[in-house]
């Protein structure tokens, strides 16, 4: 092989596409049920959009962005889905359509990080953004949609981790308390955390280093520093989750990897992913729209890696829903039948009947084996006898029953038999 896929990327092969399609269609259907509309943004944006919103201390900005220059313009491949959605929301005045705007996306994400199971340099995400609703019920709805999404995929055994990271009013007090705690530990923290200490000490809590995790095990809890409004909001989120029957674990160390989060932060984690255990991550970001140039507008949402969901489904041996076999295979004997089969094949396809035929001149027996290999439900057999009587032999490949159908009725009959 002269060429291979770039490191940290992967091809989605035809045999894998049904699993991907199942995940995507499940998410689309669920979002429609919850009132979310699809949005599609460019694969790259101006670099400043991500540098400004993700936070200068985030790994995305400091290590992972694919940034390139075209003339005097700096552009970056999309490393996360929320900021582009907010940019489009503001640019196209989607807020004018109503006080609450609910959007979802399915898109590729690009991050230059160490490739491993469940982590790719180009991966794919589904995500939702609920813009304009400050009520804790919106937080609960977003979490509930994530919960329902996993269930619809056949995923069980996940654990919802829940925390509140406060707001610009109460977070400075906690940040200072955390700095006071970390200051004597600085020489023992990793280089990244020593940098984070000065810029955003909360990010130290998100470090994946086992050494740093152990050092911050007894760090002050952000929940103990929440202002009255944040504490009340978080208590209401928990009450709504209790009402909905969605279990969770309080996780005071959960801060998420982006600086724009406020108040609610959550992650659905699953052991089927190993070290990269997060399958859904999100939270509230009430200051982000204002930061992007809009009016103060609350927002809450989540992102979920499709590859990670597929890995969990594989670990759980979750099967795809059985789909009805609808394909028709047109098998022929002789040159005249072969010539007559081509118009029939295209008539079937134009009538929305999935149809295939043999292009290798194989025997009828070999063609029937090929029909079974392709998973066809019906075979149409056309030979000299059928041509002479202007009919086609229709064989049900599951029941092995067959009958003769007049040529002019074949398409309508197959439409009836293959209708979903």
N, C-alpha and C positions, 0 to 999 in steps of 0.2 A: 504494500500500500504506500503510495506517495503521500497521500493526504489523510489526516484524521481530524475528527472534531477537536476544537481547541480544548485544552485542559479545563476542567470544571464545567463543561457543557455536555449535552447528551442529545442524541437523536431519539425522537419518538417514532418508533417503527409501526408499520400497519397493524401488527398483532397487538400493540399496546394502545392504539388509538381508541378502541371501544371503552377501555377503562378511563381514559382522559375525558372522552365525550360524556360518559356517565357522570363524572364529577362535575364537569362544567354545566351540563343540563340540569343536574340536581340543584346546583347553586342558583342557576337562573330561575328555575321554577320556584324555589324557596324565596328568593328576593322578590319576585312578582307577588307572591302571597303576602309578603310583609310590606308591600308598597314601595319597593326600591326600583329605580329606573337605571338602565345601563348607560355608562359613559365610557368613551374611548378617547384617550389622550395620546399625544405623540410619544414615540419611544425615547426621545431626548428632549431636554428643556435647557434653558439658560442655567448655567452652573450656580448662579447666585440664589436661585429658588431653593435649591437643596442645602447650600452652605448656610443660608440664613435661617431656614426652618428646622433643619435637623439638629443644629447645634454644633459649635466648633469643637466640643469635646466628644462628640459621638464617633464611634468607629467608622460609620459611613463616611463622614466628612474627612476624617484624618487618615483613613486607610483604604477605603473600599470603592470610591467613586471612579467610574470610567469617564475621564474628562478629556476633551480634545478641543483644539482651536481651529476655527475656520475664519481666516482673516483676523479681524480684531475681536471676534465673538468667541467666548468660552461656552462650550456646550457639554452636557453630561448625560450619559445614558441613565434612564430612570432607575434609581436605587430603591425607591419605595413609592407606594401608590397614592398616599394621602396628599402630599404637596401638589402634584400635578392636578389632582381633582379639585383642590381648593383654587388653584390658579384658573382653571376652566370655569369654575363656579363664579368667580369674580369677573373674569374677562367677558363672559357671556350673560352676566346679570341674571343668573338662574334664581337668585333670591327674589326676583320680581315675580316669579311664578307662584309664590306663596311663602308664608312665614317659615315653614319647615321644608327642606329639600333633602330627599333621600336618594342616594346614588350608590351604584355598585359597579365594580370593574372586574375584568378578567384579563390579565396582561403579563408579559414577561418583565422580570426584574433583574437588574445587573449589579452585582457586587463582587469586587475583586477580593476574595477571601480564600482561605485554605479549603480546597474541595474535600468533602467527606460525605458519608451517607446522609442524605437529607439536606445537604448544603451544596449548592451549585453556584457557579459564577454567573450563569444565566439560569434562573429558575422562574417559576410561574406562580402567580398569586391570584387568588380571588379576594375581594375586599369590599367593605361597605363603609359609607360615610353618612351619618345623620346630622345635618347642619341646620341650626336654628332652634334646637330644643335643649334647654338647660335642665329640664326636669329629670330627676333620677329615674323616672320611668323609661326615658330614652336609653339610658345606660343599660337598664335591665332588658329592654327590647333587643339591643345590639348583642348582649350576651346570650339571650334566649335564641336569637337567630343562629349564632355560632353553635350553640348546643344542639339545635334542631338539625343544622347542617351535618354535624358529625353523626347524629342518629340516622339521618337519611342516607348517609354513606355506609351504614352498617358498622360504624365505629362505636365501640363501648369501652369502658375501662379508663377513660380520660379523667383527669383531675383538674378542676377549675381553681386556679390560684388568683386571689383577689387582694388588692391593696388600694390605698389612697395616697397619692404623692402630694396632696395639698395644693395650694394656689400661691400666686405671687405675694399674698399678704402673710401667710404663715410659713411658707417654705424657707425664707431667709433665716428665721430663728432655728429651724431644724438643720439647715445647712451649716450654720455656725456651730451647733452642738456636735454635728458629725465631724467637722474640721477639728474641733477640740479633742474629740476621741481619736481621730486618725493621726494627729500631729506626732505623737511619740512613736507611732508605728511606721512613719514614712520610710525610714531606711530599709524596712523589710517588705514594703509593697513593691509590686512590679513596676517597671518603667512607665507603663501606660497609666497606672493608678497614681503614680507620683505626679504625672501631668494632670490627671483628672482632679486631683486634690485641690489644685489652685483654680481650675476653671469651673468644675462642677463636681463636688465631692459625692453627690448622689450616685454618679456613674461608677464609683468604686464598688458600690453594692451589686452592680451588674457584672463585675469582672468574673471571667470563667476560670481564672487561675485557682487551683485548689489551695495554694498558700494564702492568697488574698481572701478567699472565702472563709478560711479558718480564722484569719485575723479580724474579720469584721463580724464574726458570729455574735459577739456581745455588743455590737454598735447600738446606739440609741435608735428607737423605733420612730419612724415618721408619724405613725398613728398617734403617738403621744404628744405630738406638736401641732396637730390640726387646729385651725381656728374653729369657732362655733359653727360657721356656715359650712365649712368642709366636713366637719364631723357630722352635722345633721344630714348633709347630702349623702355621705357614705352610709350612714345608718339607714337611710331610706332605700338606697340601692340594695342593701342586704335584706331589708324587709320584703322588697319586691321579689328578690330571688327566692326567699323562703316561701312567699306566696305561690310562686310558679313551680316550686318543688325542684329547683336547681341547686344542687349541693355545691359547696365551695370550701376552700381552705384559706384562712387569712395568711398572707405572706408578706410580712413587713419589709422583706428584702427586695420585693419586686418593684423595680422602677422603670422597666422597659429601656430600650436602647436609644431612644430619640428624646431630645430635650424639650419638645413641645408639649409633652403630656402634662395634664393638670388633673387633680382629683383622681377619679377612678382609673386604675390600671389593672389589667387582667391578662392571664394566659391560660389556655387549655393545654395541659401537658399529658403526654402518653408514653408509657414505658416502651412501647413498640418501636420508638425512634432511637433508643439508646441515649447517647450524650446530648444529641440535639432533640430534646424532648418536647419542644413547643410546637404545636400544630396550628394554634390560633393565638394571636397576640394583638392587643389593642387597648383602648382606653379613651379618656376624654382629653380634648385639646382646645379649651375655651379661648385661648389667646392667639391661636394660629391664624385665623382669618384676618384679624386686625394686623398681625405681623406681616401678612402678605399685602397689606394696603387696603383692606376692607374695613367696614364698620365692625365694632365689637359684636361677635356672633359666636355662640357656643357650638361645639361640635363633638361628636363621639363616633368611634368606628373601630374596625379591626381589619387585619390582613391575615391570610392563611395560605401557606405554600401548598400547591397542588401536589408536588412531588412527595412532600411529607405525608399528606393524606393518603396517597397511593401506597407508600411504604407501610403505613399502619394497616391499611386494608389487606395488603399482602401478608403481613405478620399475623393478622387475625383470620386469614384464609377466607375473606369475605368474597362471595361470588357475585358476579354481575346478575342483575335480574334477567330471567329468561326472556329472550325476545322471540317473537314468532318467526319461524323460518318462512321467508317470503320469496326467495330467489327462484327464478325459473331458468333451467338449462335447456337450450335448444340443441338437440342431437340429430345428426343427419346421416343418411346412407346414400352415397352416390353424388355425382356432380350436379345433376339437375336439382336434387333436394337441397344440396349446399347452396346453389344459387337462389332457390326459393326461400331459404331460411333467413337470408340477410334482411330483406324487407320486413319479415315477420319480427325479427329481433328488434329492429328500430321502432316498429309499431308498438311493441310491448314497452320499450323504454319511454317512448313519448306518452304512453298511457300511465306512466309512473309505476310500472311493474319492473322491479329489478330483474335483469335478464343477462345471461352470458351464453357463450357458445364455444365451440372448439375451433382453433385456428391452425391446428397442426396436422389435419387430415388423418386423425386416428380412427381406429375401428370403433363400431358402435359400442362394443363392450368396454373399450378403453374410455370412451366418452362418458359412459354411465359411471365408471369409477371416478372420473374427474368431477362429475356432477355431485356425487356423494362427498368427495374431498372438499368441495367448495361449500358444502352445507346447503345445497339447493333443496327446496321442498318438492318442487315439481319438475318433471322433464317433459319436454315436447319432442316427440320423435317424428321425424319426417323422412320418408323414403319413397321409392317408386310407387308402391301401392297407395300411399297417402296422396301423392300427387295425382294419381290417376282418378281418385275419387274425391279430390278437393277437400280432404280432411286432414286432421293432425291427431296423432295418438297422444293422449294426456296420461302420464303416469304419476301417481302420488308416491314419492320416494320413501315416505314413512309407512304407509299402509300397504304399498306394493300393488294397489288396485290401479287398473288403467281402463280407459274408455276412449272411444273415438269422438272427436268434436269437429263439427263443420268448420272449415277454414274461416268463414266470415264471423264465426262466433268465438273464436279462440281468445281474442284480446279481451272482450267483455267478460268471458268466463274466468280468465286469469285475474282480471281486476277484482271480481267478486271473491275469488278464492284467496287472494293475497291481501285483501283489505284488512287494515289494523283496526 
